[in-house]
């Protein structure tokens, strides 16, 4: 009985989103310029953020999984810290670091680079809050590989780079894909850090979560449509993850 109550509690809000609108009306709302623009911004920034996470997070995870050094525990803690930070605090931190008068903001401004309240700021905010999910999963995936296989590759003459790409990476592929899917879903739903660091400008920085908030009092049907899109994307990611792994 307790399990049924728990499952019903988790399922009911999802069902309610689709129960309040018909599929035809849902598709019609997707043609709304606000919904369409927010969807484009969300997908564009999330994809770029995931590419950055994959490019920089994978070697970082491999280093933390295979090397033990002074400050290793601190490094892992720093990787996990954004997971427990309130999103608004993460946004303020990004603003204090990369804003025009932030720690690095003046240097960036001197180079002609302005981050806050631009689409690049959305990408940075998404990458900041979503990267720990990928890196933590990637660390576990690399730790789960058999080190003897990598050692055998090295004894057969393969260098460290070739061993990584031909042996270690394929062995850890399942965990990396899982981490990337979770990271993408988290980034797609990011709200707090984005609105603090990038604002909510239509066609520029307004993602689907920000558009839901902005349209809540104006067009509830549009908010349902955008919520439905996020639910479907999240469900498809989880389904693909289960099928692929």
Residue pairs with C-beta under 8 A, 6 or more apart in sequence:
14 231
17 224
17 227
17 228
17 231
18 26
18 228
18 231
20 224
21 29
21 221
21 224
21 225
21 228
25 221
25 225
26 224
26 225
26 228
29 35
29 221
29 222
29 224
29 225
29 226
30 36
30 39
30 225
30 229
32 219
32 222
32 225
34 202
34 206
34 211
34 214
34 215
34 219
34 222
35 208
35 211
35 222
35 225
35 226
35 229
37 202
37 203
37 206
37 211
38 202
38 206
38 207
38 208
38 210
38 211
38 226
39 208
39 226
39 229
40 203
41 119
41 122
41 203
41 204
41 205
41 206
41 207
42 188
42 207
42 208
42 209
44 119
45 119
45 122
45 123
45 126
45 187
45 207
46 126
46 184
46 187
46 188
48 123
49 123
49 124
49 126
49 127
49 130
49 187
50 130
50 180
50 183
50 184
50 187
52 123
52 127
53 127
53 130
53 131
53 134
53 135
53 180
53 183
54 134
54 180
57 131
57 134
57 135
57 138
58 138
58 176
60 79
60 135
61 134
61 135
61 136
61 138
61 139
61 141
61 142
62 138
62 142
62 164
62 168
64 72
64 75
64 76
64 79
64 135
64 139
65 138
65 139
65 140
65 141
65 142
65 143
66 142
66 147
76 139
79 132
79 135
79 136
79 139
80 132
80 136
81 132
82 90
82 128
82 129
82 131
82 132
83 132
83 133
83 136
85 93
86 192
87 129
87 190
87 191
87 192
87 193
87 196
88 192
88 193
88 196
90 125
90 128
90 129
90 192
90 193
90 196
91 125
91 192
91 193
91 194
91 195
91 196
91 197
92 196
94 121
94 124
94 125
94 128
94 193
94 196
94 197
95 102
95 116
95 196
95 197
96 102
96 103
97 103
97 104
97 105
98 104
98 105
98 108
98 115
98 116
98 121
98 124
98 197
99 105
99 115
99 116
100 106
100 109
100 114
100 116
105 115
105 116
108 114
108 115
115 121
115 124
115 197
116 197
116 198
116 199
117 197
117 198
117 199
117 201
117 205
118 198
118 204
118 205
119 198
119 204
119 205
121 194
121 197
121 198
121 205
122 194
122 198
122 205
122 207
124 197
125 190
125 193
125 194
125 197
125 198
126 187
126 190
126 194
127 187
128 193
129 186
129 187
129 190
129 193
130 183
130 184
130 186
130 187
130 190
131 183
133 179
133 182
133 183
133 186
134 176
134 179
134 180
134 182
134 183
135 179
136 179
137 175
137 176
137 178
137 179
137 182
138 172
138 175
138 176
138 179
140 175
141 172
141 174
141 175
141 176
141 178
141 179
142 168
142 172
142 175
144 172
144 175
145 168
145 171
145 172
146 171
149 167
149 171
150 163
150 167
150 168
153 162
153 163
153 166
153 167
154 160
154 163
158 166
158 167
169 176
174 244
174 245
177 241
177 244
177 245
178 241
178 245
181 237
181 238
181 240
181 241
184 237
185 233
185 234
185 237
185 238
188 207
188 208
188 230
188 233
188 234
189 208
189 209
189 230
189 234
190 207
190 209
191 209
191 210
191 213
194 205
194 207
194 209
194 210
195 210
195 213
198 205
199 205
200 206
200 210
200 211
200 213
200 214
202 211
206 214
208 226
208 229
208 230
209 230
211 222
211 226
212 223
212 226
212 227
215 222
215 223
215 226
216 223
